[in-house]
Amino acid sequence: MDRYAHDPVPPGDDDAGTQRNAARDSLLLTATLRIGDAETTVRIRNLSAGGLMAEYGRSLPLDTAVDVDIRGIGWTAGKVVWAVDGRLGIAFDAPIDPLLARKPVGSGKQTPVYLKPPLSRR
């Protein structure tokens, strides 16, 4: 098992003494992870104002600088704070509003109302 210990503690290892008190929003969202010049798609499993947990097939060294393109938020800079069993913890350099990732994608206009098509009689 690959594991690099660092604050915050990986999900599942929480206890009353950890420093991870920020509310985390569990979700399943795809995002683009950029490490240097390389980009790959990852799945975000939870998101908070200070960071996220993503599924990623490889371990990365602690403090690796990354950028994450999160739907509704955009590119966000951060660093790897833990890596274990195909998951990464990323702490953001600046807080985000995680609720923006939950907003529907679109133009911001109201959802259109669709009428039933007229019945055709033959």
Backbone as XML, in Angstrom:
<?xml version="1.0"?>
<chain id="A" units="angstrom">
  <residue number="1" name="MET">
    <atom name="N" x="0.845" y="-1.175" z="0.000"/>
    <atom name="CA" x="0.000" y="0.000" z="0.000"/>
    <atom name="C" x="0.888" y="1.235" z="0.000"/>
  </residue>
  <residue number="2" name="ASP">
    <atom name="N" x="0.742" y="2.108" z="-1.024"/>
    <atom name="CA" x="1.476" y="3.362" z="-1.060"/>
    <atom name="C" x="0.783" y="4.345" z="-0.137"/>
  </residue>
  <residue number="3" name="ARG">
    <atom name="N" x="1.563" y="4.988" z="0.705"/>
    <atom name="CA" x="0.961" y="5.976" z="1.601"/>
    <atom name="C" x="2.003" y="7.007" z="1.989"/>
  </residue>
  <residue number="4" name="TYR">
    <atom name="N" x="1.642" y="8.245" z="1.827"/>
    <atom name="CA" x="2.487" y="9.349" z="2.231"/>
    <atom name="C" x="1.689" y="10.140" z="3.253"/>
  </residue>
  <residue number="5" name="ALA">
    <atom name="N" x="2.125" y="10.108" z="4.494"/>
    <atom name="CA" x="1.375" y="10.760" z="5.568"/>
    <atom name="C" x="1.659" y="12.255" z="5.574"/>
  </residue>
  <residue number="6" name="HIS">
    <atom name="N" x="0.631" y="13.030" z="5.798"/>
    <atom name="CA" x="0.720" y="14.472" z="5.869"/>
    <atom name="C" x="-0.652" y="14.975" z="6.248"/>
  </residue>
  <residue number="7" name="ASP">
    <atom name="N" x="-0.766" y="16.149" z="6.826"/>
    <atom name="CA" x="-2.072" y="16.732" z="7.081"/>
    <atom name="C" x="-2.629" y="17.232" z="5.772"/>
  </residue>
  <residue number="8" name="PRO">
    <atom name="N" x="-3.875" y="17.091" z="5.458"/>
    <atom name="CA" x="-4.876" y="16.357" z="6.198"/>
    <atom name="C" x="-4.777" y="14.861" z="5.989"/>
  </residue>
  <residue number="9" name="VAL">
    <atom name="N" x="-5.397" y="14.097" z="6.860"/>
    <atom name="CA" x="-5.378" y="12.634" z="6.840"/>
    <atom name="C" x="-6.307" y="12.139" z="5.738"/>
  </residue>
  <residue number="10" name="PRO">
    <atom name="N" x="-5.971" y="11.050" z="5.046"/>
    <atom name="CA" x="-6.847" y="10.525" z="4.001"/>
    <atom name="C" x="-8.229" y="10.173" z="4.537"/>
  </residue>
  <residue number="11" name="PRO">
    <atom name="N" x="-9.262" y="10.254" z="3.683"/>
    <atom name="CA" x="-10.606" y="9.885" z="4.098"/>
    <atom name="C" x="-10.627" y="8.481" z="4.676"/>
  </residue>
  <residue number="12" name="GLY">
    <atom name="N" x="-11.431" y="8.302" z="5.721"/>
    <atom name="CA" x="-11.514" y="6.999" z="6.357"/>
    <atom name="C" x="-10.586" y="6.895" z="7.554"/>
  </residue>
  <residue number="13" name="ASP">
    <atom name="N" x="-9.592" y="7.775" z="7.635"/>
    <atom name="CA" x="-8.664" y="7.773" z="8.756"/>
    <atom name="C" x="-8.960" y="8.924" z="9.708"/>
  </residue>
  <residue number="14" name="ASP">
    <atom name="N" x="-10.127" y="9.559" z="9.560"/>
    <atom name="CA" x="-10.477" y="10.701" z="10.393"/>
    <atom name="C" x="-10.680" y="10.284" z="11.837"/>
  </residue>
  <residue number="15" name="ASP">
    <atom name="N" x="-10.327" y="11.152" z="12.757"/>
    <atom name="CA" x="-10.708" y="10.995" z="14.149"/>
    <atom name="C" x="-10.894" y="12.389" z="14.721"/>
  </residue>
  <residue number="16" name="ALA">
    <atom name="N" x="-11.313" y="12.479" z="15.965"/>
    <atom name="CA" x="-11.628" y="13.771" z="16.564"/>
    <atom name="C" x="-10.408" y="14.682" z="16.637"/>
  </residue>
  <residue number="17" name="GLY">
    <atom name="N" x="-9.211" y="14.137" z="16.556"/>
    <atom name="CA" x="-8.016" y="14.942" z="16.701"/>
    <atom name="C" x="-7.445" y="15.488" z="15.408"/>
  </residue>
  <residue number="18" name="THR">
    <atom name="N" x="-8.026" y="15.188" z="14.261"/>
    <atom name="CA" x="-7.462" y="15.677" z="13.005"/>
    <atom name="C" x="-7.810" y="17.131" z="12.789"/>
  </residue>
  <residue number="19" name="GLN">
    <atom name="N" x="-7.109" y="17.750" z="11.847"/>
    <atom name="CA" x="-7.336" y="19.153" z="11.542"/>
    <atom name="C" x="-8.322" y="19.325" z="10.401"/>
  </residue>
  <residue number="20" name="ARG">
    <atom name="N" x="-8.972" y="18.293" z="9.959"/>
    <atom name="CA" x="-9.876" y="18.371" z="8.811"/>
    <atom name="C" x="-11.288" y="18.658" z="9.292"/>
  </residue>
  <residue number="21" name="ASN">
    <atom name="N" x="-11.544" y="19.896" z="9.677"/>
    <atom name="CA" x="-12.857" y="20.256" z="10.191"/>
    <atom name="C" x="-13.743" y="20.903" z="9.145"/>
  </residue>
  <residue number="22" name="ALA">
    <atom name="N" x="-13.220" y="21.206" z="7.963"/>
    <atom name="CA" x="-14.020" y="21.844" z="6.923"/>
    <atom name="C" x="-15.060" y="20.865" z="6.398"/>
  </residue>
  <residue number="23" name="ALA">
    <atom name="N" x="-16.239" y="21.387" z="6.105"/>
    <atom name="CA" x="-17.304" y="20.547" z="5.553"/>
    <atom name="C" x="-16.891" y="20.071" z="4.165"/>
  </residue>
  <residue number="24" name="ARG">
    <atom name="N" x="-17.041" y="18.781" z="3.922"/>
    <atom name="CA" x="-16.732" y="18.197" z="2.623"/>
    <atom name="C" x="-18.024" y="17.794" z="1.954"/>
  </residue>
  <residue number="25" name="ASP">
    <atom name="N" x="-18.127" y="18.068" z="0.673"/>
    <atom name="CA" x="-19.294" y="17.737" z="-0.118"/>
    <atom name="C" x="-18.963" y="16.495" z="-0.937"/>
  </residue>
  <residue number="26" name="SER">
    <atom name="N" x="-19.620" y="15.381" z="-0.632"/>
    <atom name="CA" x="-19.381" y="14.160" z="-1.400"/>
    <atom name="C" x="-20.082" y="14.265" z="-2.741"/>
  </residue>
  <residue number="27" name="LEU">
    <atom name="N" x="-19.382" y="13.930" z="-3.796"/>
    <atom name="CA" x="-19.939" y="13.991" z="-5.129"/>
    <atom name="C" x="-19.089" y="13.142" z="-6.053"/>
  </residue>
  <residue number="28" name="LEU">
    <atom name="N" x="-19.535" y="12.994" z="-7.267"/>
    <atom name="CA" x="-18.760" y="12.313" z="-8.295"/>
    <atom name="C" x="-18.734" y="13.244" z="-9.492"/>
  </residue>
  <residue number="29" name="LEU">
    <atom name="N" x="-17.564" y="13.788" z="-9.762"/>
    <atom name="CA" x="-17.415" y="14.817" z="-10.774"/>
    <atom name="C" x="-16.097" y="14.586" z="-11.497"/>
  </residue>
  <residue number="30" name="THR">
    <atom name="N" x="-16.090" y="14.688" z="-12.798"/>
    <atom name="CA" x="-14.823" y="14.568" z="-13.517"/>
    <atom name="C" x="-14.171" y="15.944" z="-13.600"/>
  </residue>
  <residue number="31" name="ALA">
    <atom name="N" x="-12.855" y="15.941" z="-13.604"/>
    <atom name="CA" x="-12.088" y="17.177" z="-13.682"/>
    <atom name="C" x="-10.791" y="16.880" z="-14.424"/>
  </residue>
  <residue number="32" name="THR">
    <atom name="N" x="-10.113" y="17.928" z="-14.836"/>
    <atom name="CA" x="-8.808" y="17.784" z="-15.474"/>
    <atom name="C" x="-7.729" y="18.134" z="-14.464"/>
  </residue>
  <residue number="33" name="LEU">
    <atom name="N" x="-6.785" y="17.221" z="-14.290"/>
    <atom name="CA" x="-5.652" y="17.418" z="-13.385"/>
    <atom name="C" x="-4.425" y="17.691" z="-14.243"/>
  </residue>
  <residue number="34" name="ARG">
    <atom name="N" x="-3.747" y="18.788" z="-13.939"/>
    <atom name="CA" x="-2.528" y="19.130" z="-14.675"/>
    <atom name="C" x="-1.351" y="19.064" z="-13.717"/>
  </residue>
  <residue number="35" name="ILE">
    <atom name="N" x="-0.356" y="18.257" z="-14.119"/>
    <atom name="CA" x="0.889" y="18.126" z="-13.363"/>
    <atom name="C" x="1.995" y="18.521" z="-14.334"/>
  </residue>
  <residue number="36" name="GLY">
    <atom name="N" x="2.579" y="19.685" z="-14.148"/>
    <atom name="CA" x="3.543" y="20.197" z="-15.122"/>
    <atom name="C" x="2.828" y="20.474" z="-16.429"/>
  </residue>
  <residue number="37" name="ASP">
    <atom name="N" x="3.305" y="19.855" z="-17.514"/>
    <atom name="CA" x="2.680" y="20.032" z="-18.821"/>
    <atom name="C" x="1.683" y="18.927" z="-19.155"/>
  </residue>
  <residue number="38" name="ALA">
    <atom name="N" x="1.608" y="17.898" z="-18.319"/>
    <atom name="CA" x="0.736" y="16.753" z="-18.591"/>
    <atom name="C" x="-0.644" y="16.963" z="-17.974"/>
  </residue>
  <residue number="39" name="GLU">
    <atom name="N" x="-1.677" y="16.588" z="-18.729"/>
    <atom name="CA" x="-3.045" y="16.674" z="-18.237"/>
    <atom name="C" x="-3.703" y="15.309" z="-18.312"/>
  </residue>
  <residue number="40" name="THR">
    <atom name="N" x="-4.554" y="15.029" z="-17.340"/>
    <atom name="CA" x="-5.301" y="13.787" z="-17.311"/>
    <atom name="C" x="-6.649" y="14.036" z="-16.662"/>
  </residue>
  <residue number="41" name="THR">
    <atom name="N" x="-7.605" y="13.164" z="-16.926"/>
    <atom name="CA" x="-8.925" y="13.259" z="-16.319"/>
    <atom name="C" x="-8.937" y="12.465" z="-15.022"/>
  </residue>
  <residue number="42" name="VAL">
    <atom name="N" x="-9.501" y="13.051" z="-13.979"/>
    <atom name="CA" x="-9.638" y="12.391" z="-12.685"/>
    <atom name="C" x="-11.093" y="12.497" z="-12.249"/>
  </residue>
  <residue number="43" name="ARG">
    <atom name="N" x="-11.443" y="11.650" z="-11.275"/>
    <atom name="CA" x="-12.779" y="11.729" z="-10.677"/>
    <atom name="C" x="-12.653" y="12.316" z="-9.286"/>
  </residue>
  <residue number="44" name="ILE">
    <atom name="N" x="-13.357" y="13.400" z="-9.051"/>
    <atom name="CA" x="-13.384" y="14.019" z="-7.726"/>
    <atom name="C" x="-14.442" y="13.300" z="-6.907"/>
  </residue>
  <residue number="45" name="ARG">
    <atom name="N" x="-14.065" y="12.876" z="-5.710"/>
    <atom name="CA" x="-14.977" y="12.154" z="-4.813"/>
    <atom name="C" x="-15.529" y="13.035" z="-3.712"/>
  </residue>
  <residue number="46" name="ASN">
    <atom name="N" x="-14.749" y="14.015" z="-3.250"/>
    <atom name="CA" x="-15.296" y="15.001" z="-2.329"/>
    <atom name="C" x="-14.557" y="16.309" z="-2.513"/>
  </residue>
  <residue number="47" name="LEU">
    <atom name="N" x="-15.236" y="17.378" z="-2.143"/>
    <atom name="CA" x="-14.752" y="18.713" z="-2.429"/>
    <atom name="C" x="-15.102" y="19.619" z="-1.262"/>
  </residue>
  <residue number="48" name="SER">
    <atom name="N" x="-14.161" y="20.446" z="-0.861"/>
    <atom name="CA" x="-14.418" y="21.443" z="0.178"/>
    <atom name="C" x="-13.769" y="22.746" z="-0.262"/>
  </residue>
  <residue number="49" name="ALA">
    <atom name="N" x="-13.941" y="23.785" z="0.531"/>
    <atom name="CA" x="-13.344" y="25.080" z="0.200"/>
    <atom name="C" x="-11.821" y="24.996" z="0.161"/>
  </residue>
  <residue number="50" name="GLY">
    <atom name="N" x="-11.247" y="24.091" z="0.943"/>
    <atom name="CA" x="-9.793" y="24.017" z="1.042"/>
    <atom name="C" x="-9.116" y="22.946" z="0.218"/>
  </residue>
  <residue number="51" name="GLY">
    <atom name="N" x="-9.884" y="22.008" z="-0.368"/>
    <atom name="CA" x="-9.238" y="20.949" z="-1.132"/>
    <atom name="C" x="-10.206" y="19.908" z="-1.644"/>
  </residue>
  <residue number="52" name="LEU">
    <atom name="N" x="-9.638" y="18.810" z="-2.142"/>
    <atom name="CA" x="-10.464" y="17.751" z="-2.707"/>
    <atom name="C" x="-9.771" y="16.412" z="-2.571"/>
  </residue>
  <residue number="53" name="MET">
    <atom name="N" x="-10.554" y="15.362" z="-2.771"/>
    <atom name="CA" x="-10.015" y="14.019" z="-2.898"/>
    <atom name="C" x="-10.400" y="13.529" z="-4.290"/>
  </residue>
  <residue number="54" name="ALA">
    <atom name="N" x="-9.408" y="13.027" z="-5.018"/>
    <atom name="CA" x="-9.643" y="12.549" z="-6.373"/>
    <atom name="C" x="-9.079" y="11.152" z="-6.550"/>
  </residue>
  <residue number="55" name="GLU">
    <atom name="N" x="-9.715" y="10.407" z="-7.440"/>
    <atom name="CA" x="-9.177" y="9.104" z="-7.838"/>
    <atom name="C" x="-8.111" y="9.347" z="-8.891"/>
  </residue>
  <residue number="56" name="TYR">
    <atom name="N" x="-6.928" y="8.789" z="-8.644"/>
    <atom name="CA" x="-5.809" y="8.923" z="-9.566"/>
    <atom name="C" x="-4.981" y="7.664" z="-9.441"/>
  </residue>
  <residue number="57" name="GLY">
    <atom name="N" x="-4.663" y="7.033" z="-10.532"/>
    <atom name="CA" x="-4.037" y="5.722" z="-10.541"/>
    <atom name="C" x="-2.618" y="5.642" z="-10.025"/>
  </residue>
  <residue number="58" name="ARG">
    <atom name="N" x="-1.946" y="6.763" z="-9.840"/>
    <atom name="CA" x="-0.558" y="6.734" z="-9.392"/>
    <atom name="C" x="-0.383" y="7.575" z="-8.143"/>
  </residue>
  <residue number="59" name="SER">
    <atom name="N" x="0.628" y="7.253" z="-7.365"/>
    <atom name="CA" x="0.988" y="8.078" z="-6.214"/>
    <atom name="C" x="1.887" y="9.206" z="-6.687"/>
  </residue>
  <residue number="60" name="LEU">
    <atom name="N" x="1.712" y="10.349" z="-6.090"/>
    <atom name="CA" x="2.566" y="11.490" z="-6.384"/>
    <atom name="C" x="3.270" y="11.901" z="-5.094"/>
  </residue>
  <residue number="61" name="PRO">
    <atom name="N" x="4.474" y="12.415" z="-5.194"/>
    <atom name="CA" x="5.166" y="12.876" z="-3.992"/>
    <atom name="C" x="4.417" y="14.031" z="-3.319"/>
  </residue>
  <residue number="62" name="LEU">
    <atom name="N" x="4.539" y="14.116" z="-2.006"/>
    <atom name="CA" x="3.940" y="15.228" z="-1.273"/>
    <atom name="C" x="4.475" y="16.541" z="-1.803"/>
  </residue>
  <residue number="63" name="ASP">
    <atom name="N" x="3.645" y="17.546" z="-1.750"/>
    <atom name="CA" x="3.975" y="18.909" z="-2.166"/>
    <atom name="C" x="4.130" y="19.073" z="-3.676"/>
  </residue>
  <residue number="64" name="THR">
    <atom name="N" x="3.731" y="18.059" z="-4.469"/>
    <atom name="CA" x="3.738" y="18.215" z="-5.918"/>
    <atom name="C" x="2.720" y="19.289" z="-6.291"/>
  </residue>
  <residue number="65" name="ALA">
    <atom name="N" x="3.149" y="20.301" z="-7.034"/>
    <atom name="CA" x="2.245" y="21.366" z="-7.479"/>
    <atom name="C" x="1.336" y="20.835" z="-8.585"/>
  </residue>
  <residue number="66" name="VAL">
    <atom name="N" x="0.047" y="21.094" z="-8.465"/>
    <atom name="CA" x="-0.926" y="20.662" z="-9.458"/>
    <atom name="C" x="-1.922" y="21.795" z="-9.707"/>
  </residue>
  <residue number="67" name="ASP">
    <atom name="N" x="-2.613" y="21.703" z="-10.829"/>
    <atom name="CA" x="-3.741" y="22.572" z="-11.134"/>
    <atom name="C" x="-4.902" y="21.654" z="-11.473"/>
  </residue>
  <residue number="68" name="VAL">
    <atom name="N" x="-6.100" y="22.028" z="-11.032"/>
    <atom name="CA" x="-7.290" y="21.222" z="-11.292"/>
    <atom name="C" x="-8.337" y="22.113" z="-11.928"/>
  </residue>
  <residue number="69" name="ASP">
    <atom name="N" x="-8.883" y="21.664" z="-13.059"/>
    <atom name="CA" x="-9.972" y="22.387" z="-13.726"/>
    <atom name="C" x="-11.277" y="21.754" z="-13.276"/>
  </residue>
  <residue number="70" name="ILE">
    <atom name="N" x="-11.999" y="22.451" z="-12.405"/>
    <atom name="CA" x="-13.234" y="21.950" z="-11.820"/>
    <atom name="C" x="-14.408" y="22.680" z="-12.461"/>
  </residue>
  <residue number="71" name="ARG">
    <atom name="N" x="-15.372" y="21.907" z="-12.943"/>
    <atom name="CA" x="-16.560" y="22.478" z="-13.578"/>
    <atom name="C" x="-17.206" y="23.513" z="-12.655"/>
  </residue>
  <residue number="72" name="GLY">
    <atom name="N" x="-17.535" y="24.679" z="-13.198"/>
    <atom name="CA" x="-18.181" y="25.728" z="-12.438"/>
    <atom name="C" x="-17.226" y="26.590" z="-11.638"/>
  </residue>
  <residue number="73" name="ILE">
    <atom name="N" x="-15.975" y="26.158" z="-11.522"/>
    <atom name="CA" x="-14.990" y="26.891" z="-10.729"/>
    <atom name="C" x="-13.828" y="27.347" z="-11.598"/>
  </residue>
  <residue number="74" name="GLY">
    <atom name="N" x="-13.350" y="26.456" z="-12.461"/>
    <atom name="CA" x="-12.215" y="26.767" z="-13.321"/>
    <atom name="C" x="-10.925" y="26.188" z="-12.762"/>
  </residue>
  <residue number="75" name="TRP">
    <atom name="N" x="-9.812" y="26.678" z="-13.299"/>
    <atom name="CA" x="-8.501" y="26.173" z="-12.888"/>
    <atom name="C" x="-8.166" y="26.666" z="-11.487"/>
  </residue>
  <residue number="76" name="THR">
    <atom name="N" x="-7.787" y="25.727" z="-10.641"/>
    <atom name="CA" x="-7.458" y="26.012" z="-9.245"/>
    <atom name="C" x="-6.110" y="25.386" z="-8.928"/>
  </residue>
  <residue number="77" name="ALA">
    <atom name="N" x="-5.198" y="26.188" z="-8.396"/>
    <atom name="CA" x="-3.854" y="25.709" z="-8.050"/>
    <atom name="C" x="-3.862" y="25.069" z="-6.667"/>
  </residue>
  <residue number="78" name="GLY">
    <atom name="N" x="-3.009" y="24.044" z="-6.509"/>
    <atom name="CA" x="-2.901" y="23.391" z="-5.212"/>
    <atom name="C" x="-1.671" y="22.523" z="-5.161"/>
  </residue>
  <residue number="79" name="LYS">
    <atom name="N" x="-1.616" y="21.693" z="-4.107"/>
    <atom name="CA" x="-0.501" y="20.760" z="-3.973"/>
    <atom name="C" x="-1.002" y="19.461" z="-3.359"/>
  </residue>
  <residue number="80" name="VAL">
    <atom name="N" x="-0.287" y="18.389" z="-3.650"/>
    <atom name="CA" x="-0.631" y="17.070" z="-3.123"/>
    <atom name="C" x="-0.247" y="17.029" z="-1.645"/>
  </residue>
  <residue number="81" name="VAL">
    <atom name="N" x="-1.221" y="16.642" z="-0.789"/>
    <atom name="CA" x="-0.942" y="16.552" z="0.643"/>
    <atom name="C" x="-1.002" y="15.118" z="1.151"/>
  </residue>
  <residue number="82" name="TRP">
    <atom name="N" x="-1.582" y="14.205" z="0.361"/>
    <atom name="CA" x="-1.529" y="12.784" z="0.682"/>
    <atom name="C" x="-1.847" y="11.980" z="-0.570"/>
  </residue>
  <residue number="83" name="ALA">
    <atom name="N" x="-1.407" y="10.733" z="-0.586"/>
    <atom name="CA" x="-1.674" y="9.814" z="-1.694"/>
    <atom name="C" x="-1.748" y="8.412" z="-1.120"/>
  </residue>
  <residue number="84" name="VAL">
    <atom name="N" x="-2.843" y="7.693" z="-1.406"/>
    <atom name="CA" x="-3.018" y="6.336" z="-0.890"/>
    <atom name="C" x="-3.984" y="5.568" z="-1.788"/>
  </residue>
  <residue number="85" name="ASP">
    <atom name="N" x="-3.620" y="4.348" z="-2.135"/>
    <atom name="CA" x="-4.505" y="3.418" z="-2.848"/>
    <atom name="C" x="-5.297" y="4.045" z="-3.999"/>
  </residue>
  <residue number="86" name="GLY">
    <atom name="N" x="-4.631" y="4.723" z="-4.907"/>
    <atom name="CA" x="-5.306" y="5.271" z="-6.075"/>
    <atom name="C" x="-6.096" y="6.535" z="-5.804"/>
  </residue>
  <residue number="87" name="ARG">
    <atom name="N" x="-5.858" y="7.178" z="-4.674"/>
    <atom name="CA" x="-6.536" y="8.430" z="-4.343"/>
    <atom name="C" x="-5.504" y="9.487" z="-3.979"/>
  </residue>
  <residue number="88" name="LEU">
    <atom name="N" x="-5.850" y="10.742" z="-4.249"/>
    <atom name="CA" x="-4.994" y="11.875" z="-3.923"/>
    <atom name="C" x="-5.764" y="12.880" z="-3.095"/>
  </residue>
  <residue number="89" name="GLY">
    <atom name="N" x="-5.098" y="13.478" z="-2.140"/>
    <atom name="CA" x="-5.637" y="14.634" z="-1.435"/>
    <atom name="C" x="-4.907" y="15.856" z="-1.929"/>
  </residue>
  <residue number="90" name="ILE">
    <atom name="N" x="-5.660" y="16.843" z="-2.361"/>
    <atom name="CA" x="-5.072" y="18.075" z="-2.882"/>
    <atom name="C" x="-5.585" y="19.235" z="-2.036"/>
  </residue>
  <residue number="91" name="ALA">
    <atom name="N" x="-4.662" y="20.034" z="-1.496"/>
    <atom name="CA" x="-5.013" y="21.254" z="-0.767"/>
    <atom name="C" x="-4.870" y="22.426" z="-1.731"/>
  </residue>
  <residue number="92" name="PHE">
    <atom name="N" x="-5.904" y="23.257" z="-1.801"/>
    <atom name="CA" x="-5.873" y="24.410" z="-2.698"/>
    <atom name="C" x="-5.003" y="25.520" z="-2.115"/>
  </residue>
  <residue number="93" name="ASP">
    <atom name="N" x="-4.382" y="26.306" z="-2.999"/>
    <atom name="CA" x="-3.580" y="27.447" z="-2.572"/>
    <atom name="C" x="-4.462" y="28.568" z="-2.019"/>
  </residue>
  <residue number="94" name="ALA">
    <atom name="N" x="-5.695" y="28.660" z="-2.514"/>
    <atom name="CA" x="-6.654" y="29.661" z="-2.050"/>
    <atom name="C" x="-8.022" y="28.988" z="-1.969"/>
  </residue>
  <residue number="95" name="PRO">
    <atom name="N" x="-8.864" y="29.390" z="-1.019"/>
    <atom name="CA" x="-10.187" y="28.756" z="-0.882"/>
    <atom name="C" x="-11.062" y="28.981" z="-2.112"/>
  </residue>
  <residue number="96" name="ILE">
    <atom name="N" x="-11.942" y="28.020" z="-2.352"/>
    <atom name="CA" x="-12.918" y="28.099" z="-3.443"/>
    <atom name="C" x="-14.312" y="28.005" z="-2.838"/>
  </residue>
  <residue number="97" name="ASP">
    <atom name="N" x="-15.324" y="28.215" z="-3.658"/>
    <atom name="CA" x="-16.708" y="27.984" z="-3.245"/>
    <atom name="C" x="-17.135" y="26.653" z="-3.850"/>
  </residue>
  <residue number="98" name="PRO">
    <atom name="N" x="-17.147" y="25.571" z="-3.074"/>
    <atom name="CA" x="-17.455" y="24.262" z="-3.642"/>
    <atom name="C" x="-18.876" y="24.145" z="-4.191"/>
  </residue>
  <residue number="99" name="LEU">
    <atom name="N" x="-19.772" y="25.013" z="-3.756"/>
    <atom name="CA" x="-21.145" y="24.955" z="-4.263"/>
    <atom name="C" x="-21.225" y="25.324" z="-5.739"/>
  </residue>
  <residue number="100" name="LEU">
    <atom name="N" x="-20.234" y="26.057" z="-6.243"/>
    <atom name="CA" x="-20.235" y="26.405" z="-7.668"/>
    <atom name="C" x="-20.122" y="25.163" z="-8.545"/>
  </residue>
  <residue number="101" name="ALA">
    <atom name="N" x="-19.495" y="24.116" z="-8.052"/>
    <atom name="CA" x="-19.359" y="22.871" z="-8.822"/>
    <atom name="C" x="-20.698" y="22.150" z="-8.939"/>
  </residue>
  <residue number="102" name="ARG">
    <atom name="N" x="-21.640" y="22.467" z="-8.082"/>
    <atom name="CA" x="-22.965" y="21.836" z="-8.093"/>
    <atom name="C" x="-23.957" y="22.543" z="-8.993"/>
  </residue>
  <residue number="103" name="LYS">
    <atom name="N" x="-23.642" y="23.772" z="-9.416"/>
    <atom name="CA" x="-24.579" y="24.519" z="-10.243"/>
    <atom name="C" x="-24.701" y="23.860" z="-11.608"/>
  </residue>
  <residue number="104" name="PRO">
    <atom name="N" x="-25.914" y="23.891" z="-12.179"/>
    <atom name="CA" x="-26.093" y="23.305" z="-13.508"/>
    <atom name="C" x="-25.254" y="24.030" z="-14.549"/>
  </residue>
  <residue number="105" name="VAL">
    <atom name="N" x="-24.754" y="23.285" z="-15.500"/>
    <atom name="CA" x="-23.987" y="23.858" z="-16.594"/>
    <atom name="C" x="-24.971" y="24.439" z="-17.588"/>
  </residue>
  <residue number="106" name="GLY">
    <atom name="N" x="-24.706" y="25.632" z="-18.090"/>
    <atom name="CA" x="-25.594" y="26.240" z="-19.077"/>
    <atom name="C" x="-25.405" y="27.730" z="-19.133"/>
  </residue>
  <residue number="107" name="SER">
    <atom name="N" x="-26.361" y="28.383" z="-19.753"/>
    <atom name="CA" x="-26.260" y="29.810" z="-19.993"/>
    <atom name="C" x="-26.716" y="30.645" z="-18.809"/>
  </residue>
  <residue number="108" name="GLY">
    <atom name="N" x="-27.288" y="30.030" z="-17.801"/>
    <atom name="CA" x="-27.791" y="30.782" z="-16.674"/>
    <atom name="C" x="-29.240" y="31.174" z="-16.831"/>
  </residue>
  <residue number="109" name="LYS">
    <atom name="N" x="-29.819" y="30.896" z="-17.999"/>
    <atom name="CA" x="-31.226" y="31.200" z="-18.231"/>
    <atom name="C" x="-32.084" y="30.163" z="-17.520"/>
  </residue>
  <residue number="110" name="GLN">
    <atom name="N" x="-33.347" y="30.481" z="-17.398"/>
    <atom name="CA" x="-34.268" y="29.536" z="-16.785"/>
    <atom name="C" x="-34.385" y="28.274" z="-17.626"/>
  </residue>
  <residue number="111" name="THR">
    <atom name="N" x="-34.688" y="27.182" z="-16.956"/>
    <atom name="CA" x="-34.905" y="25.927" z="-17.656"/>
    <atom name="C" x="-36.135" y="26.075" z="-18.548"/>
  </residue>
  <residue number="112" name="PRO">
    <atom name="N" x="-36.026" y="25.730" z="-19.820"/>
    <atom name="CA" x="-37.180" y="25.886" z="-20.706"/>
    <atom name="C" x="-38.313" y="24.942" z="-20.315"/>
  </residue>
  <residue number="113" name="VAL">
    <atom name="N" x="-39.521" y="25.397" z="-20.601"/>
    <atom name="CA" x="-40.701" y="24.574" z="-20.363"/>
    <atom name="C" x="-41.069" y="23.943" z="-21.695"/>
  </residue>
  <residue number="114" name="TYR">
    <atom name="N" x="-41.165" y="22.635" z="-21.716"/>
    <atom name="CA" x="-41.494" y="21.925" z="-22.949"/>
    <atom name="C" x="-42.966" y="21.544" z="-22.931"/>
  </residue>
  <residue number="115" name="LEU">
    <atom name="N" x="-43.624" y="21.840" z="-24.022"/>
    <atom name="CA" x="-45.025" y="21.490" z="-24.154"/>
    <atom name="C" x="-45.135" y="20.125" z="-24.796"/>
  </residue>
  <residue number="116" name="LYS">
    <atom name="N" x="-46.236" y="19.454" z="-24.505"/>
    <atom name="CA" x="-46.467" y="18.175" z="-25.155"/>
    <atom name="C" x="-46.684" y="18.413" z="-26.639"/>
  </residue>
  <residue number="117" name="PRO">
    <atom name="N" x="-46.117" y="17.556" z="-27.468"/>
    <atom name="CA" x="-46.370" y="17.718" z="-28.895"/>
    <atom name="C" x="-47.832" y="17.409" z="-29.181"/>
  </residue>
  <residue number="118" name="PRO">
    <atom name="N" x="-48.410" y="18.083" z="-30.172"/>
    <atom name="CA" x="-49.813" y="17.804" z="-30.491"/>
    <atom name="C" x="-49.976" y="16.361" z="-30.969"/>
  </residue>
  <residue number="119" name="LEU">
    <atom name="N" x="-51.094" y="15.780" z="-30.631"/>
    <atom name="CA" x="-51.371" y="14.416" z="-31.078"/>
    <atom name="C" x="-51.693" y="14.438" z="-32.563"/>
  </residue>
  <residue number="120" name="SER">
    <atom name="N" x="-51.116" y="13.536" z="-33.271"/>
    <atom name="CA" x="-51.441" y="13.458" z="-34.695"/>
    <atom name="C" x="-52.517" y="12.372" z="-34.859"/>
  </residue>
  <residue number="121" name="ARG">
    <atom name="N" x="-53.541" y="12.704" z="-35.580"/>
    <atom name="CA" x="-54.642" y="11.753" z="-35.804"/>
    <atom name="C" x="-54.577" y="11.309" z="-37.252"/>
  </residue>
  <residue number="122" name="ARG">
    <atom name="N" x="-54.592" y="10.033" z="-37.405"/>
    <atom name="CA" x="-54.560" y="9.486" z="-38.771"/>
    <atom name="C" x="-55.753" y="8.643" z="-39.018"/>
  </residue>
</chain>
